[in-house]
Amino acid sequence: MDSNLDQVQLPHLNLPQFDPQLLQKEGKFWVFDSLRKKHLVLTPEEWVRQHWVNFLITQLNFPKGLLALEKGLMYNKLLKRTDVVVWDKSGKPYLLIECKAPKVKLTQKTIEQACMYHKELKTPFLLISNGLQHICLSFDVLSEKFTQVNNFPEPPV
């Protein structure tokens, strides 16, 4: 660990705090990703993603093995990357989390981007978060529409 880590200004998020493993090298700050087992450049979006991973595993008891980060998917012949996908125990996508940096406002455009990924994955739940504000949506297969929900989905069965 580098003593310069005290100088990094990390925003306080509207998620439970945790003590990530941080280091400084090559003039950048890095955070250890416990799922991918490697250090990643600490961008504002990565800060939000790591808080969500920690929250899902330590607070909500989601099994670590059901989470996938930055998985590629094809949309309109373009390779896109999802931030966090939680799978159910039968291997079906259950929850899609789209993370934004804390300074990014959650707008209709943000929701539409996440909905594009949802069209491919067809998760029952979709969450959009900038770490400060969170929008949780439930997808109704029959009406093919989202409804905003106040409760976070339970771990998948």
C-alpha positions as CSV (number, residue, x, y, z in Angstrom):
1,M,0.0,0.0,0.0
2,D,1.2,3.5,-0.8
3,S,0.9,6.3,1.7
4,N,-0.6,8.5,-1.1
5,L,-3.8,6.5,-0.8
6,D,-4.9,9.0,1.8
7,Q,-5.0,11.6,-0.9
8,V,-7.6,9.8,-3.1
9,Q,-11.0,11.5,-2.9
10,L,-13.6,8.7,-3.0
11,P,-17.3,9.8,-3.0
12,H,-19.5,8.6,-0.2
13,L,-22.2,6.4,-1.8
14,N,-25.8,5.6,-0.7
15,L,-24.7,2.0,-0.2
16,P,-23.2,0.3,2.9
17,Q,-19.5,1.2,3.3
18,F,-16.9,-1.4,3.0
19,D,-13.1,-1.4,3.2
20,P,-11.8,-2.2,-0.3
21,Q,-8.2,-3.2,-1.0
22,L,-6.7,-0.2,-2.8
23,L,-3.3,0.5,-4.1
24,Q,-1.5,3.1,-6.2
25,K,0.8,2.2,-9.1
26,E,1.6,3.7,-12.5
27,G,0.2,7.0,-11.2
28,K,-3.3,5.6,-10.8
29,F,-5.4,4.2,-8.0
30,W,-6.5,0.6,-8.3
31,V,-9.1,-1.5,-6.4
32,F,-9.0,-5.3,-5.9
33,D,-12.0,-7.0,-7.5
34,S,-12.7,-10.1,-5.3
35,L,-14.8,-11.8,-8.1
36,R,-12.3,-11.4,-10.9
37,K,-9.3,-11.8,-8.5
38,K,-7.4,-8.8,-9.9
39,H,-6.8,-5.1,-9.4
40,L,-8.8,-2.8,-11.7
41,V,-8.3,0.9,-12.3
42,L,-10.4,2.8,-9.8
43,T,-12.8,4.8,-11.9
44,P,-15.9,6.4,-10.4
45,E,-18.1,3.7,-12.1
46,E,-15.8,0.9,-10.8
47,W,-16.2,2.4,-7.3
48,V,-20.0,2.1,-7.6
49,R,-19.8,-1.5,-9.1
50,Q,-17.5,-2.7,-6.3
51,H,-19.9,-1.3,-3.7
52,W,-22.8,-3.2,-5.3
53,V,-20.8,-6.4,-5.4
54,N,-20.0,-6.0,-1.7
55,F,-23.6,-5.2,-0.9
56,L,-25.0,-8.2,-2.8
57,I,-22.6,-10.6,-1.2
58,T,-22.2,-9.4,2.4
59,Q,-25.5,-7.7,3.1
60,L,-28.0,-9.6,0.9
61,N,-26.3,-13.0,1.0
62,F,-26.3,-13.4,-2.8
63,P,-24.0,-16.4,-3.6
64,K,-20.7,-15.1,-5.0
65,G,-20.7,-17.7,-7.8
66,L,-23.9,-16.3,-9.3
67,L,-22.4,-12.9,-10.0
68,A,-20.7,-12.0,-13.3
69,L,-19.1,-8.6,-14.0
70,E,-18.6,-6.9,-17.3
71,K,-19.8,-9.8,-19.4
72,G,-20.0,-9.2,-23.1
73,L,-23.3,-9.4,-25.1
74,M,-24.2,-8.6,-28.7
75,Y,-26.7,-5.8,-29.3
76,N,-27.3,-4.6,-32.9
77,K,-24.1,-6.3,-34.0
78,L,-22.1,-4.3,-31.4
79,L,-20.3,-5.9,-28.5
80,K,-21.6,-4.3,-25.2
81,R,-20.6,-5.0,-21.6
82,T,-23.0,-5.4,-18.7
83,D,-21.8,-4.1,-15.4
84,V,-23.3,-6.8,-13.1
85,V,-25.4,-9.8,-13.9
86,V,-26.8,-12.1,-11.2
87,W,-27.8,-15.5,-12.4
88,D,-30.3,-17.8,-10.7
89,K,-29.3,-21.3,-9.6
90,S,-30.7,-22.8,-12.8
91,G,-28.3,-20.6,-14.9
92,K,-30.9,-18.0,-16.1
93,P,-30.2,-14.2,-15.8
94,Y,-32.0,-12.9,-12.8
95,L,-30.9,-9.3,-12.1
96,L,-29.1,-6.8,-14.3
97,I,-27.3,-3.9,-12.6
98,E,-26.2,-1.0,-14.7
99,C,-23.7,1.2,-12.8
100,K,-22.9,4.8,-13.6
101,A,-20.4,7.2,-12.0
102,P,-21.9,9.2,-9.1
103,K,-21.8,12.4,-11.1
104,V,-23.9,10.9,-13.9
105,K,-27.6,11.7,-13.5
106,L,-30.0,8.8,-13.9
107,T,-32.2,9.9,-16.8
108,Q,-34.6,8.3,-19.3
109,K,-31.6,7.8,-21.6
110,T,-29.7,5.8,-18.8
111,I,-32.8,3.6,-18.3
112,E,-33.1,3.1,-22.1
113,Q,-29.5,1.9,-22.3
114,A,-30.1,-0.6,-19.5
115,C,-33.3,-1.7,-21.2
116,M,-31.3,-2.5,-24.4
117,Y,-29.2,-4.9,-22.4
118,H,-32.3,-6.3,-20.8
119,K,-33.8,-7.2,-24.2
120,E,-30.9,-9.6,-24.7
121,L,-30.8,-11.0,-21.1
122,K,-34.5,-10.9,-20.2
123,T,-33.9,-10.6,-16.4
124,P,-36.9,-10.3,-14.1
125,F,-35.2,-7.4,-12.4
126,L,-33.2,-4.4,-13.6
127,L,-31.4,-1.9,-11.4
128,I,-29.8,1.3,-12.5
129,S,-27.5,3.1,-10.0
130,N,-25.0,5.9,-9.8
131,G,-24.2,4.9,-6.2
132,L,-26.3,7.8,-4.8
133,Q,-29.6,7.1,-6.5
134,H,-31.0,3.6,-7.4
135,I,-33.9,2.7,-9.6
136,C,-35.1,-0.8,-9.3
137,L,-37.5,-2.2,-11.9
138,S,-39.4,-5.4,-12.1
139,F,-40.2,-6.8,-15.6
140,D,-43.7,-8.2,-16.3
141,V,-43.3,-10.8,-19.1
142,L,-47.0,-10.7,-20.1
143,S,-47.3,-6.9,-20.6
144,E,-43.6,-6.6,-21.5
145,K,-43.3,-3.6,-19.3
146,F,-41.3,-2.5,-16.3
147,T,-42.7,-1.4,-13.0
148,Q,-40.6,0.5,-10.5
149,V,-40.4,-1.4,-7.2
150,N,-39.3,-0.1,-3.8
151,N,-37.9,-3.4,-2.5
152,F,-34.7,-4.9,-3.7
153,P,-35.1,-8.4,-5.1
154,E,-34.3,-11.4,-2.9
155,P,-31.4,-13.6,-3.7
156,P,-32.4,-16.0,-6.6
157,V,-33.5,-19.5,-5.9
